[in-house]
Amino acid sequence: MHHNHVDGQIATWLGERQASTYADGRRCDEIGYLQCKLILKPDRFTSARVFKEFAALVQRAAETTGVGFQHTPKFMQRPEVREVLFLDTGGYHLYNNAFIVRRRIAYEDGFAIGDPEIVFKYRSDDMAKAQALDVRPKIDGKYKIKFKLEVMPLKEKIGGLRRLLSHNVEFGLSQAPEAARIVMSSLGHMSLPELAKIFPALSSISCDGPDDVSLVNQTIVEELLQDICTLDFGHRTAATANLGLWRSRGDHHAFVGEFAFQLRFAGPDDISHKALNHCERFFLELQQVAGDWLALTTTKTGAVYRLKGNPPQAHE
């Protein structure tokens, strides 16, 4: 018997795309990631035990919706620690134009390890805009483009979905000697035009006022990240879910938490709609189960920008 299968919101969003080309004739990037995110109230995070408490809620939502749930080996280890900082002008010209520049460094046993990672993002809820923006950097080395459909709860109530398209590029600092100044720019040694030489997409910003780029709110974020489980949505579609806490270096003020899991696929046609609908049911159920934990109106980046009480004009 043939059932008329009604697609959920996520599958519908993934099917929506405007394929065209960038200025050099290359075909536009396709969405290759689906990331579901819940922003959590920071006051819940009082000790490492909280990671286990939230994992139990995730497990409950998985059982209710028939999603496979398995703790990951890392669940029993200590959370990973990373340092994150954002760069912008004093007038937030990047953020107010929906751009983000971030640097992240991983720590192990108190020491920085590996290559500092630079991430450049453009975010919009408009598919045509997000896809048409060419995020490719002008660097000599390797970089990785990640075009993501990010799904979050509605801002006004639990039990719904809203989306943000995040068109990202990331690279290790060793791949871009010309970007070494970015690291120094936290001390205020870089201008927006200099940054636009590395990220040409930024040259569209008209900058009124000072154009020097520095550390947003003088804040270095300490990120604690803990893998908690693997979620299996069937149809060869599984994702690792993690829980993160962002706090400011120095006073250890916890200002935002996040639960997230990400599905990766070769292109929008490469993922089963049944798995997407299963994922959506689980995500809606988790909002109900974890309702008391949710901070609906913010994003992690938004929280950093608002730390000192001067909100930018966010489009997120």
Secondary structure by P-SEA (a helix, b strand, c coil): ccccccccaaaaaaacccccccccccccccccbbbbbbbbccccccccaaaaaaaaaaaaaaaaabbbbbbcccccccbbbbbbbbbbccccccccccbbbbbbbbbccccccccbbbbbbcccccaaaaaaccccccccbbbbbbbbbccccccccccbbbbbbbbccccccccccccccccccccccccaaaaaaaccccccccccccccccccccbbbbbbbbbcbbbbccccbbbbbbbbbbbbcccccccccccbbbbbccccccccaaaaaaaaaaaaaaaaaacccccccccaaaaaaacccccccccc
